[in-house]
Amino acid sequence: MIAVDTNVVVRLLVADDTAQARRAHALFEHNTIWIATTVILETEWVLRGAYKFSADEIQGALNKLFGLPHVTLGDQALIVQAVAARRRPAHGEKHLLVDLDVLI
């Protein structure tokens, strides 16, 4: 099992650097990957802040990431619950960290 950091996850999701995106894709395709809860939080922060993803775009990207075969999350139940909580209509544009704080 290989642990990845935020940079690898962002490269996979955003593919803004073709060579790095290919390497990230190959890493996820050929290995069992472990992603820490802090990496998910940082990824959400980078997508929201640096790439200006909307809440729906972030949720879609994270759901795709979580659905990849061979991906294990640090605290899977908590992360999935926090991402699912973003679906509530009254949620607004809060970020994932707020949901994790509420759930912990």
N, C-alpha and C positions, 0 to 999 in steps of 0.2 A: 504494500500500500504506500502510495506517495502522497504526502501533504503538499498542497499548493498554496501560494500566497495570492494576494489580491491582484497583483500585476498579471499573473497567468490567467486568472478568471476573467479579468477585464479584457485582456487580449482575445480570449475565446469569444466573449459576448459581443464585443464592439468590432473586432477585426479591422482596426484602424492602421495596423502595420501588418502587411500581408505575410511577411516571413515569420514574424512572431505569432501571428494567428495560426499559421500552418503548424508551427511547432506545438502550440497549445492544443490544437485539435488532435494532433498525433499522440500527444501525452494522454489526453482523455480517452482516446480511442483504444490505446494499447495497454492501459494500466488501470488498476483500481485506485481511485482518487479519494482522499479524505480532505474535506474543507471545514476548517474551524469556524465556529460561530462568529468570531471577530472578523474573519475574512469576508463572510457574508455581509456583515454590517459595513465594513469598509467598501465593499463592492457597491452596495446600495448608495453610499455616500458619494463615491466617485461617479457613478452613473447619473445621479441627481445633480451633483455640483459641477463637475467638469464637462460632462457630456449632455447636460440639460435634458435627460430623459424625464418624461412625465411619470406619474405614479403607475399608470397602466403599463407603460413601456418597461418600467423596472420590474413590475410584477410578472409580466410576460417573459422577460429575460431570465428572471430567477426561476420561474416555473420550468422553463426549458432546461436550465442548468440542473435543477433537481430531478428532472425526468431522464437525464442521461444514464445509460447503464454504467455500472461500476463506480457510481458516485455515492460517497457516504458523507453525511453532514455531522458536525460536531455534536449538536443537540438537535437532532432531526425533528423531533416532535415539537419543540419550542419554535424552531425556525418556520416550519410548515404552518403552525398555528398563527404565527405573527404575519406571515405573508397572506394567509387566508383572511385574516382580520382586516386587511387593507381593502377587501372587496365590499365592505360595508358602505352604503351610499353616503352616510354622514361622515365618513372618515376624512375627507378633504385631502390635502397634500402633506399630511404628516409623514415623517420618514419612519423607516422600519425600526430604528432605535427606540422610538416612542412606544411602539407596540411591544417590543421585547421588554422594556422597562415595566410596562403594565402587566405582562404575563409572568415575570419572574417573581 
